[in-house]
Amino acid sequence: DTERYFIVCCNILGSCYGSCGPSSLRPGYGSGGGEGNSGREGRGRANVPRNASNEPIYGIDFPDVSVRDTVRLQLLLLKNELKINS
């Protein structure tokens, strides 16, 4: 009954549906050819994973996300952002 209740739906971090994940563009590393890497973690441009368009992505550098991480984020959303207490 949406007259009495509302639905909360959040993406899973790392999924390919509207969230940041391994195939997401990686900011600060330039695109394609000649831009710098902003000195991030001492990595050169050649070491940054790139997609088929030669744009920098997170790739294997994207951190592992566990079910525990996802549940913790959802709980924080409910408690801290939506102020829902049990």
MOPAC internal coordinates of N, CA, C and O (Angstrom, degrees):
PM7 1SCF
backbone

  N    0.0000 0     0.00 0     0.00 0    0    0    0
  C    1.4571 1     0.00 0     0.00 0    1    0    0
  C    1.5308 1   108.32 1     0.00 0    2    1    0
  O    1.2310 1   120.19 1   -81.09 1    3    2    1
  N    1.3138 1   117.24 1    98.91 1    3    2    1
  C    1.4663 1   121.17 1  -177.87 1    5    3    2
  C    1.5266 1   113.04 1   -75.45 1    6    5    3
  O    1.2310 1   120.25 1   176.59 1    7    6    5
  N    1.3081 1   117.13 1    -3.41 1    7    6    5
  C    1.4655 1   120.00 1   172.24 1    9    7    6
  C    1.5316 1   110.16 1   -76.17 1   10    9    7
  O    1.2310 1   120.33 1   154.30 1   11   10    9
  N    1.3166 1   116.98 1   -25.70 1   11   10    9
  C    1.4645 1   122.54 1  -178.08 1   13   11   10
  C    1.5254 1   113.09 1  -108.92 1   14   13   11
  O    1.2310 1   119.86 1   152.96 1   15   14   13
  N    1.3223 1   117.88 1   -27.04 1   15   14   13
  C    1.4602 1   122.56 1  -173.61 1   17   15   14
  C    1.5232 1   110.44 1  -128.03 1   18   17   15
  O    1.2310 1   121.24 1   -18.13 1   19   18   17
  N    1.3217 1   115.24 1   161.87 1   19   18   17
  C    1.4553 1   118.96 1   172.66 1   21   19   18
  C    1.5203 1   108.49 1  -127.22 1   22   21   19
  O    1.2310 1   120.79 1   -19.27 1   23   22   21
  N    1.3116 1   116.09 1   160.73 1   23   22   21
  C    1.4592 1   122.67 1  -175.92 1   25   23   22
  C    1.5213 1   109.09 1  -106.66 1   26   25   23
  O    1.2310 1   121.15 1   -48.21 1   27   26   25
  N    1.3200 1   115.40 1   131.79 1   27   26   25
  C    1.4599 1   121.19 1   175.87 1   29   27   26
  C    1.5164 1   107.47 1  -110.69 1   30   29   27
  O    1.2310 1   120.78 1   -54.33 1   31   30   29
  N    1.3141 1   116.12 1   125.67 1   31   30   29
  C    1.4548 1   121.37 1  -179.95 1   33   31   30
  C    1.5264 1   107.79 1  -133.56 1   34   33   31
  O    1.2310 1   120.41 1   -59.52 1   35   34   33
  N    1.3040 1   116.82 1   120.48 1   35   34   33
  C    1.4680 1   118.72 1  -179.96 1   37   35   34
  C    1.5280 1   109.84 1  -122.06 1   38   37   35
  O    1.2310 1   121.45 1   -32.26 1   39   38   37
  N    1.3164 1   114.83 1   147.74 1   39   38   37
  C    1.4557 1   120.64 1   177.92 1   41   39   38
  C    1.5181 1   110.35 1   -71.49 1   42   41   39
  O    1.2310 1   121.26 1   -18.56 1   43   42   41
  N    1.2958 1   115.19 1   161.44 1   43   42   41
  C    1.4557 1   121.52 1   175.97 1   45   43   42
  C    1.5245 1   107.18 1   -96.31 1   46   45   43
  O    1.2310 1   120.31 1   -53.12 1   47   46   45
  N    1.3229 1   117.02 1   126.88 1   47   46   45
  C    1.4557 1   121.09 1   179.18 1   49   47   46
  C    1.5258 1   109.21 1   -57.40 1   50   49   47
  O    1.2310 1   121.02 1   -50.46 1   51   50   49
  N    1.3073 1   115.66 1   129.54 1   51   50   49
  C    1.4488 1   120.87 1  -179.61 1   53   51   50
  C    1.5157 1   113.94 1    95.49 1   54   53   51
  O    1.2310 1   120.11 1   171.07 1   55   54   53
  N    1.3420 1   117.39 1    -8.93 1   55   54   53
  C    1.4655 1   118.57 1   178.05 1   57   55   54
  C    1.5233 1   109.17 1   -77.19 1   58   57   55
  O    1.2310 1   120.95 1   -15.31 1   59   58   57
  N    1.2949 1   115.79 1   164.69 1   59   58   57
  C    1.4673 1   119.42 1  -178.79 1   61   59   58
  C    1.5271 1   111.47 1   -91.58 1   62   61   59
  O    1.2310 1   119.64 1  -169.32 1   63   62   61
  N    1.3191 1   118.30 1    10.68 1   63   62   61
  C    1.4642 1   121.94 1  -177.26 1   65   63   62
  C    1.5199 1   111.55 1  -109.29 1   66   65   63
  O    1.2310 1   120.08 1  -107.29 1   67   66   65
  N    1.3208 1   117.45 1    72.71 1   67   66   65
  C    1.4467 1   121.38 1   173.20 1   69   67   66
  C    1.5103 1   115.35 1    87.50 1   70   69   67
  O    1.2310 1   119.97 1  -170.84 1   71   70   69
  N    1.3079 1   117.67 1     9.16 1   71   70   69
  C    1.4547 1   121.12 1   179.62 1   73   71   70
  C    1.5230 1   108.82 1  -120.04 1   74   73   71
  O    1.2310 1   120.91 1   -11.92 1   75   74   73
  N    1.2983 1   115.87 1   168.08 1   75   74   73
  C    1.4563 1   121.15 1   175.87 1   77   75   74
  C    1.5296 1   108.44 1   -78.40 1   78   77   75
  O    1.2310 1   120.13 1   -42.90 1   79   78   77
  N    1.3212 1   117.35 1   137.10 1   79   78   77
  C    1.4528 1   121.46 1  -179.67 1   81   79   78
  C    1.5204 1   111.22 1  -153.97 1   82   81   79
  O    1.2310 1   120.22 1     7.75 1   83   82   81
  N    1.3220 1   117.18 1  -172.25 1   83   82   81
  C    1.4615 1   120.94 1  -177.13 1   85   83   82
  C    1.5269 1   114.78 1   -56.94 1   86   85   83
  O    1.2310 1   119.67 1   149.80 1   87   86   85
  N    1.3134 1   118.24 1   -30.20 1   87   86   85
  C    1.4689 1   119.93 1  -178.97 1   89   87   86
  C    1.5274 1   112.91 1   -91.70 1   90   89   87
  O    1.2310 1   120.17 1  -177.15 1   91   90   89
  N    1.3343 1   117.29 1     2.85 1   91   90   89
  C    1.4696 1   121.02 1   178.42 1   93   91   90
  C    1.5231 1   110.74 1   -70.34 1   94   93   91
  O    1.2310 1   121.23 1   -32.62 1   95   94   93
  N    1.3352 1   115.26 1   147.38 1   95   94   93
  C    1.4608 1   120.02 1   176.21 1   97   95   94
  C    1.5153 1   109.84 1   -63.28 1   98   97   95
  O    1.2310 1   121.17 1   -40.47 1   99   98   97
  N    1.3029 1   115.37 1   139.53 1   99   98   97
  C    1.4605 1   122.29 1  -175.81 1  101   99   98
  C    1.5270 1   109.26 1   -99.83 1  102  101   99
  O    1.2310 1   119.93 1   -68.45 1  103  102  101
  N    1.3260 1   117.75 1   111.55 1  103  102  101
  C    1.4656 1   120.39 1  -177.86 1  105  103  102
  C    1.5305 1   111.94 1   -70.19 1  106  105  103
  O    1.2310 1   121.40 1   -28.64 1  107  106  105
  N    1.3227 1   114.92 1   151.36 1  107  106  105
  C    1.4563 1   120.03 1   173.43 1  109  107  106
  C    1.5068 1   115.39 1    87.53 1  110  109  107
  O    1.2310 1   119.61 1  -177.39 1  111  110  109
  N    1.3207 1   118.35 1     2.61 1  111  110  109
  C    1.4584 1   120.29 1  -179.25 1  113  111  110
  C    1.5147 1   112.93 1  -114.27 1  114  113  111
  O    1.2310 1   120.14 1  -170.70 1  115  114  113
  N    1.3213 1   117.34 1     9.30 1  115  114  113
  C    1.4554 1   120.38 1  -179.41 1  117  115  114
  C    1.5148 1   110.74 1    72.84 1  118  117  115
  O    1.2310 1   120.24 1    -4.35 1  119  118  117
  N    1.3021 1   117.15 1   175.65 1  119  118  117
  C    1.4578 1   120.75 1   179.18 1  121  119  118
  C    1.5142 1   108.61 1  -127.01 1  122  121  119
  O    1.2310 1   121.24 1   -24.93 1  123  122  121
  N    1.2715 1   115.24 1   155.07 1  123  122  121
  C    1.4561 1   121.58 1   174.03 1  125  123  122
  C    1.5064 1   114.48 1    52.69 1  126  125  123
  O    1.2310 1   119.77 1    77.54 1  127  126  125
  N    1.3106 1   118.05 1  -102.46 1  127  126  125
  C    1.4444 1   120.80 1  -167.82 1  129  127  126
  C    1.4952 1   117.57 1  -106.21 1  130  129  127
  O    1.2310 1   119.02 1   100.30 1  131  130  129
  N    1.3237 1   119.48 1   -79.70 1  131  130  129
  C    1.4383 1   120.08 1  -159.95 1  133  131  130
  C    1.5012 1   119.41 1   -93.48 1  134  133  131
  O    1.2310 1   118.03 1  -177.06 1  135  134  133
  N    1.3074 1   121.36 1     2.94 1  135  134  133
  C    1.4628 1   119.82 1  -176.01 1  137  135  134
  C    1.5134 1   111.07 1   -80.66 1  138  137  135
  O    1.2310 1   120.92 1   -22.35 1  139  138  137
  N    1.3342 1   115.84 1   157.65 1  139  138  137
  C    1.4581 1   120.89 1  -178.43 1  141  139  138
  C    1.5012 1   112.65 1   -77.52 1  142  141  139
  O    1.2310 1   121.44 1    -4.49 1  143  142  141
  N    1.3451 1   114.84 1   175.51 1  143  142  141
  C    1.4572 1   119.24 1  -177.62 1  145  143  142
  C    1.5098 1   112.66 1  -107.43 1  146  145  143
  O    1.2310 1   119.34 1  -168.93 1  147  146  145
  N    1.3106 1   118.86 1    11.07 1  147  146  145
  C    1.4628 1   124.28 1   177.98 1  149  147  146
  C    1.5242 1   112.57 1    60.31 1  150  149  147
  O    1.2310 1   119.67 1  -162.82 1  151  150  149
  N    1.3264 1   118.23 1    17.18 1  151  150  149
  C    1.4514 1   121.39 1   176.60 1  153  151  150
  C    1.5168 1   115.20 1    67.58 1  154  153  151
  O    1.2310 1   119.13 1  -157.82 1  155  154  153
  N    1.2836 1   119.26 1    22.18 1  155  154  153
  C    1.4583 1   121.97 1  -177.40 1  157  155  154
  C    1.5178 1   111.80 1   -66.68 1  158  157  155
  O    1.2310 1   120.13 1   -59.12 1  159  158  157
  N    1.3075 1   117.35 1   120.88 1  159  158  157
  C    1.4507 1   124.77 1   171.32 1  161  159  158
  C    1.5229 1   113.14 1    47.31 1  162  161  159
  O    1.2310 1   119.94 1  -154.10 1  163  162  161
  N    1.3080 1   117.72 1    25.90 1  163  162  161
  C    1.4431 1   121.12 1   176.94 1  165  163  162
  C    1.5244 1   115.27 1    68.31 1  166  165  163
  O    1.2310 1   119.33 1  -167.30 1  167  166  165
  N    1.2927 1   118.88 1    12.70 1  167  166  165
  C    1.4633 1   121.14 1  -178.05 1  169  167  166
  C    1.5216 1   110.38 1   -87.20 1  170  169  167
  O    1.2310 1   120.43 1   -41.85 1  171  170  169
  N    1.2933 1   116.79 1   138.15 1  171  170  169
  C    1.4519 1   121.13 1   174.93 1  173  171  170
  C    1.5190 1   110.55 1   -84.07 1  174  173  171
  O    1.2310 1   120.96 1   -13.11 1  175  174  173
  N    1.3060 1   115.77 1   166.89 1  175  174  173
  C    1.4654 1   120.46 1  -179.54 1  177  175  174
  C    1.5261 1   111.90 1   -59.55 1  178  177  175
  O    1.2310 1   120.30 1   145.11 1  179  178  177
  N    1.3168 1   117.03 1   -34.89 1  179  178  177
  C    1.4612 1   120.36 1  -176.06 1  181  179  178
  C    1.5290 1   111.97 1   -66.38 1  182  181  179
  O    1.2310 1   119.76 1   154.84 1  183  182  181
  N    1.3328 1   118.07 1   -25.16 1  183  182  181
  C    1.4619 1   121.45 1  -176.50 1  185  183  182
  C    1.5200 1   113.81 1   -87.92 1  186  185  183
  O    1.2310 1   119.94 1   173.98 1  187  186  185
  N    1.3147 1   117.72 1    -6.02 1  187  186  185
  C    1.4560 1   121.28 1  -177.44 1  189  187  186
  C    1.5257 1   108.73 1   -87.08 1  190  189  187
  O    1.2310 1   119.65 1   -52.71 1  191  190  189
  N    1.3552 1   118.28 1   127.29 1  191  190  189
  C    1.4677 1   119.66 1   177.60 1  193  191  190
  C    1.5229 1   110.75 1   -58.72 1  194  193  191
  O    1.2310 1   120.80 1   -32.65 1  195  194  193
  N    1.3190 1   116.07 1   147.35 1  195  194  193
  C    1.4632 1   120.90 1  -179.12 1  197  195  194
  C    1.5171 1   109.96 1  -134.81 1  198  197  195
  O    1.2310 1   121.40 1   -28.53 1  199  198  197
  N    1.3260 1   114.93 1   151.47 1  199  198  197
  C    1.4625 1   120.35 1   178.17 1  201  199  198
  C    1.5291 1   109.62 1   -85.51 1  202  201  199
  O    1.2310 1   120.58 1     4.80 1  203  202  201
  N    1.3258 1   116.50 1  -175.20 1  203  202  201
  C    1.4697 1   121.67 1  -177.56 1  205  203  202
  C    1.5199 1   112.38 1   -62.44 1  206  205  203
  O    1.2310 1   119.95 1   156.60 1  207  206  205
  N    1.3362 1   117.70 1   -23.40 1  207  206  205
  C    1.4683 1   121.57 1   178.26 1  209  207  206
  C    1.5207 1   112.03 1   -91.82 1  210  209  207
  O    1.2310 1   120.63 1  -170.02 1  211  210  209
  N    1.3305 1   116.40 1     9.98 1  211  210  209
  C    1.4623 1   123.86 1  -179.94 1  213  211  210
  C    1.5233 1   113.20 1    65.91 1  214  213  211
  O    1.2310 1   120.17 1  -155.16 1  215  214  213
  N    1.3264 1   117.28 1    24.84 1  215  214  213
  C    1.4605 1   121.65 1   175.94 1  217  215  214
  C    1.5278 1   108.51 1   -91.17 1  218  217  215
  O    1.2310 1   119.79 1   -37.85 1  219  218  217
  N    1.3465 1   118.00 1   142.15 1  219  218  217
  C    1.4671 1   119.62 1  -179.17 1  221  219  218
  C    1.5256 1   112.02 1   -68.81 1  222  221  219
  O    1.2310 1   120.51 1   -46.15 1  223  222  221
  N    1.3206 1   116.62 1   133.85 1  223  222  221
  C    1.4629 1   123.05 1   177.91 1  225  223  222
  C    1.5324 1   108.55 1  -128.37 1  226  225  223
  O    1.2310 1   120.62 1   -10.03 1  227  226  225
  N    1.3239 1   116.41 1   169.97 1  227  226  225
  C    1.4651 1   120.49 1   177.80 1  229  227  226
  C    1.5232 1   111.66 1   -71.87 1  230  229  227
  O    1.2310 1   120.35 1   137.50 1  231  230  229
  N    1.3250 1   116.94 1   -42.50 1  231  230  229
  C    1.4575 1   120.79 1   179.29 1  233  231  230
  C    1.5184 1   112.25 1    54.35 1  234  233  231
  O    1.2310 1   120.90 1    43.19 1  235  234  233
  N    1.3194 1   115.88 1  -136.81 1  235  234  233
  C    1.4625 1   121.73 1  -177.13 1  237  235  234
  C    1.5307 1   112.43 1   -66.18 1  238  237  235
  O    1.2310 1   120.12 1   164.03 1  239  238  237
  N    1.3334 1   117.37 1   -15.97 1  239  238  237
  C    1.4680 1   120.84 1   178.02 1  241  239  238
  C    1.5251 1   112.94 1   -75.50 1  242  241  239
  O    1.2310 1   119.86 1   168.11 1  243  242  241
  N    1.3484 1   117.87 1   -11.89 1  243  242  241
  C    1.4615 1   119.66 1   178.58 1  245  243  242
  C    1.5238 1   108.44 1   -67.39 1  246  245  243
  O    1.2310 1   120.04 1   -48.16 1  247  246  245
  N    1.3337 1   117.53 1   131.84 1  247  246  245
  C    1.4715 1   119.26 1  -176.23 1  249  247  246
  C    1.5227 1   112.90 1   -66.62 1  250  249  247
  O    1.2310 1   121.30 1   -29.72 1  251  250  249
  N    1.3346 1   115.12 1   150.28 1  251  250  249
  C    1.4664 1   120.45 1   174.13 1  253  251  250
  C    1.5150 1   108.67 1   -64.76 1  254  253  251
  O    1.2310 1   120.58 1   -40.29 1  255  254  253
  N    1.3166 1   116.50 1   139.71 1  255  254  253
  C    1.4616 1   122.55 1   178.35 1  257  255  254
  C    1.5202 1   107.19 1  -120.88 1  258  257  255
  O    1.2310 1   120.61 1   -58.15 1  259  258  257
  N    1.3288 1   116.44 1   121.85 1  259  258  257
  C    1.4615 1   120.80 1  -178.31 1  261  259  258
  C    1.5251 1   110.92 1   -94.98 1  262  261  259
  O    1.2310 1   121.18 1   -12.03 1  263  262  261
  N    1.3228 1   115.35 1   167.97 1  263  262  261
  C    1.4616 1   120.51 1   174.12 1  265  263  262
  C    1.5274 1   108.72 1   -60.83 1  266  265  263
  O    1.2310 1   120.13 1   142.06 1  267  266  265
  N    1.3128 1   117.36 1   -37.94 1  267  266  265
  C    1.4682 1   121.55 1   177.91 1  269  267  266
  C    1.5304 1   110.85 1   -59.08 1  270  269  267
  O    1.2310 1   120.40 1   136.63 1  271  270  269
  N    1.3271 1   116.85 1   -43.37 1  271  270  269
  C    1.4738 1   120.87 1   177.20 1  273  271  270
  C    1.5243 1   110.92 1   -59.42 1  274  273  271
  O    1.2310 1   120.79 1   134.68 1  275  274  273
  N    1.3264 1   116.09 1   -45.32 1  275  274  273
  C    1.4622 1   121.32 1  -178.56 1  277  275  274
  C    1.5254 1   111.48 1   -62.78 1  278  277  275
  O    1.2310 1   120.51 1   134.04 1  279  278  277
  N    1.3181 1   116.62 1   -45.96 1  279  278  277
  C    1.4661 1   120.55 1   179.98 1  281  279  278
  C    1.5217 1   110.41 1   -64.65 1  282  281  279
  O    1.2310 1   120.10 1   140.66 1  283  282  281
  N    1.3248 1   117.41 1   -39.34 1  283  282  281
  C    1.4692 1   120.88 1   178.44 1  285  283  282
  C    1.5300 1   110.44 1   -62.12 1  286  285  283
  O    1.2310 1   120.23 1   136.24 1  287  286  285
  N    1.3213 1   117.16 1   -43.76 1  287  286  285
  C    1.4623 1   120.39 1   178.81 1  289  287  286
  C    1.5208 1   111.84 1   -63.39 1  290  289  287
  O    1.2310 1   120.60 1   140.09 1  291  290  289
  N    1.3384 1   116.47 1   -39.91 1  291  290  289
  C    1.4647 1   120.00 1   179.03 1  293  291  290
  C    1.5262 1   111.05 1   -66.32 1  294  293  291
  O    1.2310 1   120.25 1   140.82 1  295  294  293
  N    1.3239 1   117.12 1   -39.18 1  295  294  293
  C    1.4593 1   120.82 1   177.40 1  297  295  294
  C    1.5314 1   111.03 1   -64.71 1  298  297  295
  O    1.2310 1   120.64 1   137.61 1  299  298  297
  N    1.3380 1   116.38 1   -42.39 1  299  298  297
  C    1.4664 1   119.99 1   177.04 1  301  299  298
  C    1.5250 1   111.42 1   -62.63 1  302  301  299
  O    1.2310 1   120.48 1   141.41 1  303  302  301
  N    1.3247 1   116.69 1   -38.59 1  303  302  301
  C    1.4628 1   120.42 1   176.63 1  305  303  302
  C    1.5251 1   110.57 1   -59.58 1  306  305  303
  O    1.2310 1   120.69 1   131.57 1  307  306  305
  N    1.3270 1   116.28 1   -48.43 1  307  306  305
  C    1.4609 1   120.23 1  -178.81 1  309  307  306
  C    1.5256 1   112.16 1   -64.03 1  310  309  307
  O    1.2310 1   120.38 1   132.84 1  311  310  309
  N    1.3207 1   116.88 1   -47.16 1  311  310  309
  C    1.4689 1   120.94 1  -175.26 1  313  311  310
  C    1.5168 1   113.28 1   -74.63 1  314  313  311
  O    1.2310 1   120.78 1   129.52 1  315  314  313
  N    1.3174 1   116.12 1   -50.48 1  315  314  313
  C    1.4673 1   120.40 1  -170.50 1  317  315  314
  C    1.5258 1   114.58 1   -88.63 1  318  317  315
  O    1.2310 1   120.34 1   144.02 1  319  318  317
  N    1.3127 1   116.96 1   -35.98 1  319  318  317
  C    1.4575 1   119.29 1  -176.34 1  321  319  318
  C    1.5226 1   112.57 1   -94.32 1  322  321  319
  O    1.2310 1   120.46 1   138.21 1  323  322  321
  N    1.3326 1   116.72 1   -41.79 1  323  322  321
  C    1.4592 1   120.53 1  -177.65 1  325  323  322
  C    1.5269 1   112.17 1   -97.25 1  326  325  323
  O    1.2310 1   120.43 1   174.60 1  327  326  325
  N    1.3330 1   116.78 1    -5.40 1  327  326  325
  C    1.4895 1   123.57 1   177.25 1  329  327  326
  C    1.5305 1   111.66 1    55.80 1  330  329  327
  O    1.2310 1   120.56 1  -137.91 1  331  330  329
  N    1.3307 1   116.53 1    42.09 1  331  330  329
  C    1.4631 1   121.43 1   178.05 1  333  331  330
  C    1.5275 1   108.12 1  -100.10 1  334  333  331
  O    1.2310 1   120.67 1   -54.94 1  335  334  333
  N    1.3100 1   116.32 1   125.06 1  335  334  333
  C    1.4632 1   122.25 1   179.20 1  337  335  334
  C    1.5217 1   109.65 1  -117.89 1  338  337  335
  O    1.2310 1   121.16 1   -31.89 1  339  338  337
  N    1.3199 1   115.39 1   148.11 1  339  338  337
  C    1.4668 1   118.14 1   177.67 1  341  339  338
  C    1.5214 1   110.98 1   -98.70 1  342  341  339
  O    1.2310 1   120.10 1   180.00 1  343  342  341

